[in-house]
Amino acid sequence: MALLLGLFAALCWAVHDLAARHFAPHMGAARLGLRTELAGFVLLLPLMFSLPAASLKDWLAVLALGIVYGFAIIGLFKAFAMAPVSVVGPFTAGYPSLVVVWGMLHGDVPTAAQFLAIAAILAGAVTVGRSGHHDGGMNRVARGKVPLLMFWIILADCCFAASIVMGQALGPVFGDMRTAALLRIPAALVLLPFALAEKSPRMPLNRTAVLVVLGMGGLDALALTGVNAMGLLPYKELGAMGISAYGAIAVPLAMVWLKEKVSKGEWLGVALIAAGVAGLGVQTG
């Protein structure tokens, strides 16, 4: 069940990130991120009328979670404003491995077969990222911008991994969907100064833009709810690796929707990710 929730989150985030790649360069990465977080909060607002009793420590933990998630979003959206899905998607799809490392530090040691499956997922992510066409993939990143791109990707990876661990701890306190809603206010406050510093976007906040951010906010909320729901399930750290499948989902979708070129090497990487996720499913079943 944990793996299925991870795959559900992967599907939601794959579609979410295709929209981020398409609209971030036109709307502004930080502006898009801020609007998406606020849209997700509005969609989940009905849940805020019946909050459970919680300690000050729990509320501070929500604040910390929102701050971490805000930095994860700014890292992801800045990366998508600079590079195609075939680069950003696979590299950011590897962050659940950090969750597995966290679980190992707390006594949840994977079996040898599970290690192989995890290695296949990570190898697939790297293969996709390094196997683009001569006029696609990493070659589409502006000259001299690769170090900055990797900074945003690493920031997103570390913060997303931390948010999974923190969100799963808070899920039993506030509820999975409430946790996904509450973190959005501090996340929006993190994104606000970045949004104010951006140049005026070419795409105004018209009807299309409103529908886009509402859709992205809804997909993000659903994905986070699924991830938070893993918190009380067996194999929750390994289930988080199911999220890594989003790279394997996003790349073919980007080929169809965004007309990105996908090489044979990228398809090999997608196959490795799919095989790794399937292997985890067998091992944890």
C-alpha positions in Angstrom: 0.0 0.0 0.0 2.9 2.4 0.8 4.3 1.8 -2.6 1.0 2.3 -4.3 0.6 5.7 -2.5 4.1 6.6 -3.7 3.1 5.7 -7.3 0.0 7.8 -7.0 2.0 10.7 -5.8 4.4 10.2 -8.7 1.6 10.4 -11.2 0.2 13.6 -9.6 3.6 15.2 -9.5 4.5 14.1 -13.0 1.6 16.1 -14.5 2.2 18.9 -12.0 5.8 19.2 -13.1 4.9 19.2 -16.8 2.8 22.2 -16.1 5.6 23.8 -14.1 8.1 23.3 -17.0 5.6 24.8 -19.5 4.5 27.8 -17.4 7.4 28.7 -15.1 9.5 30.5 -17.9 6.4 32.5 -18.8 4.8 33.2 -15.5 7.9 33.4 -13.3 9.2 30.4 -11.3 8.6 31.9 -7.9 5.3 33.5 -8.9 4.0 30.2 -10.2 5.2 28.5 -7.0 3.5 31.0 -4.8 0.2 30.9 -6.7 0.3 27.1 -6.7 0.7 27.0 -2.9 -2.1 29.5 -2.3 -4.3 27.6 -4.7 -3.7 24.4 -2.9 -4.6 26.1 0.4 -7.8 27.5 -1.0 -8.9 24.0 -2.3 -8.2 22.5 1.2 -9.7 25.4 3.1 -12.8 23.6 4.2 -10.6 21.3 6.3 -9.5 24.2 8.4 -12.8 24.7 10.2 -12.2 21.7 12.4 -8.6 21.6 13.6 -7.6 19.0 16.2 -6.0 19.9 19.5 -2.2 20.1 19.1 0.7 21.3 21.2 2.9 24.3 20.5 5.6 21.8 19.5 3.3 20.4 16.8 2.5 23.9 15.5 6.2 24.8 15.3 6.8 21.5 13.5 4.1 22.6 10.9 5.9 26.0 10.6 9.3 24.2 10.0 7.7 21.8 7.5 6.2 24.7 5.5 9.5 26.6 5.4 11.3 23.5 4.2 8.6 22.8 1.6 8.8 26.4 0.4 12.5 26.1 -0.3 11.8 22.7 -2.1 9.3 24.4 -4.4 11.5 27.4 -5.2 14.3 25.0 -6.0 12.1 22.8 -8.2 10.4 25.6 -10.1 13.7 27.6 -10.6 15.2 24.4 -12.1 12.2 23.9 -14.4 12.6 27.5 -15.6 16.1 26.6 -16.7 16.0 23.0 -18.0 13.7 20.5 -19.7 11.7 17.8 -17.9 14.1 15.2 -19.2 16.9 16.7 -17.1 15.1 18.1 -14.0 12.6 15.3 -13.6 15.1 12.3 -13.3 17.5 14.2 -11.1 14.8 15.4 -8.7 13.2 11.9 -8.8 16.1 10.6 -6.8 15.3 12.4 -3.5 13.3 9.6 -2.0 16.6 7.7 -1.7 17.5 10.2 1.0 14.3 9.1 2.9 15.6 5.5 2.7 18.9 6.6 4.2 17.0 8.3 7.0 15.1 5.1 7.6 18.4 3.2 7.7 19.7 5.5 10.3 16.7 4.7 12.4 17.0 0.9 12.1 15.0 0.1 8.9 17.7 -1.6 6.9 16.6 -2.7 3.4 17.4 -6.3 2.2 20.0 -7.0 -0.5 17.2 -7.3 -3.1 15.7 -3.9 -2.0 19.2 -2.3 -2.3 19.4 -3.6 -5.9 16.0 -2.1 -6.7 16.9 1.2 -5.1 20.2 1.2 -7.1 18.3 0.6 -10.3 16.0 3.5 -9.6 18.9 5.9 -9.0 20.9 4.5 -11.9 17.9 5.1 -14.1 17.5 8.7 -12.9 21.1 9.5 -13.7 20.9 7.7 -17.1 17.9 9.7 -18.2 19.6 12.9 -17.1 22.8 12.2 -19.0 21.4 10.7 -22.2 19.7 13.6 -24.0 19.9 14.4 -27.7 22.6 16.6 -29.0 20.0 19.4 -29.1 18.0 18.3 -26.1 18.5 17.3 -22.5 21.4 19.0 -20.7 22.4 20.6 -24.0 19.3 22.8 -23.7 20.6 24.5 -20.6 22.1 27.9 -21.2 25.9 28.0 -21.3 27.3 28.6 -17.9 24.1 27.9 -16.1 24.6 24.2 -15.2 26.2 24.9 -11.7 23.2 27.1 -10.8 20.8 24.5 -12.2 22.4 21.8 -10.0 22.2 24.1 -6.9 18.4 24.5 -7.4 18.1 20.7 -8.0 20.1 19.7 -4.9 18.2 22.2 -2.8 14.9 20.7 -4.1 16.1 17.2 -3.4 17.2 17.8 0.1 14.2 19.8 1.1 11.7 17.4 -0.5 13.3 14.5 1.3 13.1 16.4 4.6 9.5 17.4 4.0 8.5 13.7 3.5 9.9 12.7 6.9 8.5 15.7 8.6 5.1 15.4 7.0 4.7 11.7 7.8 5.4 12.5 11.5 2.7 15.2 11.5 0.1 13.2 9.6 -1.2 11.4 12.7 -1.5 14.7 14.6 -3.4 16.9 12.1 -4.5 14.4 9.5 -2.9 13.8 6.1 -4.9 16.4 4.1 -4.8 19.0 6.9 -1.1 18.7 7.1 -0.9 19.2 3.3 -3.0 22.3 3.8 -1.4 23.9 6.8 2.2 23.8 5.5 1.2 26.0 2.5 1.0 29.3 4.5 4.6 29.2 5.7 5.6 27.8 2.3 3.9 30.8 0.6 5.8 33.2 3.0 9.1 31.6 1.9 8.2 32.0 -1.8 6.8 35.6 -1.4 10.2 37.5 -1.5 11.4 35.4 -4.4 8.2 36.3 -6.3 8.5 40.0 -5.5 12.0 40.0 -6.8 11.1 38.5 -10.2 10.7 40.6 -13.3 7.2 41.1 -14.5 6.0 37.9 -16.2 5.0 37.7 -19.8 1.9 35.8 -18.9 -0.6 37.8 -16.9 -2.9 36.2 -14.2 -5.8 35.6 -16.6 -8.4 32.9 -16.6 -6.0 30.3 -18.1 -3.3 31.1 -15.4 -5.9 30.7 -12.6 -7.0 27.3 -14.0 -3.4 26.2 -14.2 -2.5 27.1 -10.7 -5.7 25.6 -9.3 -4.9 22.4 -11.2 -1.3 22.4 -10.0 -2.3 23.2 -6.4 -4.8 20.3 -6.4 -2.3 17.8 -7.8 0.3 18.9 -5.3 -2.2 18.6 -2.4 -3.3 15.1 -3.5 0.3 14.0 -3.9 1.3 15.3 -0.5 -1.8 13.7 1.1 -0.7 10.3 -0.3 2.8 10.7 0.9 1.7 11.8 4.4 -0.6 8.8 4.5 2.4 6.5 4.2 3.5 7.5 7.7 1.6 4.8 9.6 2.2 2.0 7.0 4.9 -0.7 6.9 7.8 0.0 4.5 7.0 3.7 4.4 10.6 4.6 3.5 10.7 2.1 0.7 7.2 3.2 -0.4 8.6 6.7 -0.8 10.9 5.3 -3.5 7.7 4.8 -5.6 7.8 8.6 -6.0 10.9 8.2 -8.0 8.8 6.7 -10.8 7.6 10.2 -11.5 10.7 10.7 -13.7 9.8 7.6 -15.7 6.2 9.0 -16.1 7.1 12.6 -16.7 9.7 12.0 -19.5 7.3 10.2 -22.0 4.6 12.7 -21.1 7.0 15.6 -21.9 7.8 13.9 -25.2 4.1 14.0 -26.1 2.9 17.2 -24.5 6.0 19.5 -24.6 7.5 17.9 -27.7 10.8 17.1 -25.9 13.1 14.7 -27.7 13.7 11.4 -25.9 16.8 9.4 -26.8 17.4 5.6 -26.5 19.5 6.2 -23.5 16.7 8.1 -21.8 14.3 5.2 -22.5 16.9 2.9 -20.9 16.8 5.1 -17.8 13.0 5.0 -17.7 13.1 1.2 -18.0 15.6 1.0 -15.1 13.4 3.2 -12.9 10.3 1.1 -13.8 12.2 -2.1 -13.0 13.4 -0.8 -9.7 10.0 0.3 -8.6 8.5 -3.1 -9.7 11.3 -4.8 -7.8 10.5 -2.9 -4.6 6.8 -3.8 -5.1 7.6 -7.5 -5.2 10.0 -7.3 -2.2 7.6 -5.3 0.0 4.5 -7.2 -1.1 
